[in-house]
Amino acid sequence: MKKILAIDDQQLVLLSLEKHLSDIGYTIKCASDGQSGLELFDSFKPDIVIVDINMDGMSGLEVIENIRQEKKSDVKILVMSGNTNEDTIVDGFDLGIDDYMKKPLSLNEISARIARIFGIKSKKKLDNSSKGQIIIGKTKSAKKIVNARKLF
């Protein structure tokens, strides 16, 4: 069973990821800040790390840099962030990330990207219980989506 470490300072994001990814067969551990994430990284030994860029304290880029340069790990790293600054995205790829997803995004999209990174043939049958569920970011567009959904 593949192990995933998720690092994000938004508890709602972590809870959504944890439930969805464990429901489809992954073992997942979560950390709400970069330092805790790095400590979990050492003990959990994940196959993939999902990390946000904009976090208080240690940023996601600092987490990635630590994993790549200090820990000398080639673990797969997937960034999930509301940060759309092109320089930040390029910096992430320069540090060796495997994919960059802009929030908000669906849980099924995350599943498909993880499967691609692991080289798992993506099944057409996605988890319908998560269909349309979106992980909310801090962006203005994410807030608009939340507000629009409240109207229905």
N, C-alpha and C positions, 0 to 999 in steps of 0.2 A: 504494500500500500504506500502510495506517494505521500510525503510529508510536506506541508505548507506552513510557512511562518508569515503571518500578516502583521504589519506594523503601521498603525494609523492612530492619530490622536482623536479621532471621532469614534466614540463608542458605538453609535448606531451602525457605522460602516463595519466595524469589527464583528458585531453581533450578526449582521446580515451575512457577511462572508463566512463566519464560523458555521452558522446553521446550514446555509446552502452547500458549501463545499463538503461538510461532513455528511450531509444527506446523499451526496452523489459519490461517496466512497473515499474521500481524502481524509487523512489525519491532519488536523489543523490546530495550531497554537497561535495565540494573539498577544501582542504587546501594544500598549498605548503610548509609548515613546521610544525614541531611538536607542537610548541606553539599555532599557529593559529588553528591547528587541535583540540587541547584540548579545546580551547575557543568555537569552533563550536560544539564540543561534548556536552558541557553543554547546549547550546541553542537549538541544533537540535535534541538531544536525539535519536541517530541512533539505528537501530536494529543490524547493523553489521558495523565494522570498518575494512577497508582495509588499511594497512600501510606498507610503505617501511622501511627497516632497516637502510640503509646507507643514512642519510640526514645530511646536515650541521646544526649546532646548536644542537638541541635536536634529538637524535637518535630514531629510531623506538622502540627499546627496552625500552628506557626511557618513551616514550609515553605509551607503553603497561603497564609498571610498574606503571605509574601514574594512568591509568584507573583502573587497578586491585587493587592497594594498597591504593592510596589516595582517589579516587572516589568510591572505593568499588563496582565497577560495574562488572556484569557478562555478559556484552554485548559480542556478538560473535566477535572474532577478527581473521582476515585472513591476514597473512603476504604475501606480494608479493615483492620479492627482488632478486637481482642479487648476493647477498651474499651467497656463498655456504660453508662457514666455518661451520663444523659440530657443534662446540662448541656454535656458535651463534644461530644455529637452535635449539639446545637442550635448550639453555637459554630461547629462545622464548616459547618453550613448557612448560618449568618450570614456566614461568610467567603466563601461562594459555591461550596461543593462541589456536585456534580451527583448523587451517590449515596453511601450509607453502607452497607457490608456488614459484618455482625458475623461474626468468626471463631468457630468453624471453618465453612468453606463449601466447596462443591465447585468444581472447576475449570470444570465445565460451567455452573454458576450465574454464575461470573465472566464466562465467554464470553457468556452471554445478556445480562448487564447491560451489558457493553461494546457489544455489538451494538445494544442499545436506545439507549444514549447516542449512538452514531454514526448512529442512524436506519436501521440495516441490518435488513432483514426477517430475523428469527431463523428458522433452518432447524430443522425438527423433528428431523432427523437430527443428533444430537449426536455428539461424538467418543466412541465407545464405549471407546476405550483409556483414557479418563480417567473413565469412568463410576464413580461411587462414590469416586473419589479426593478426599480432603479436604485442604485446606490447614490445617495445624495451628497454632493460636494458643497463647498462654501460659495460657489460662484453665483452671480446674479441670475444666470440662465437656470441653474439648479433650483434656486428659490422660486423662479417663475413656474417651473414644472410642479413644484410642491403646491404652490398656490392654485394653479390651474386644476390639479387633481382634487383639491378640496372642494371645488365647485360641483363635482360629480357625485 
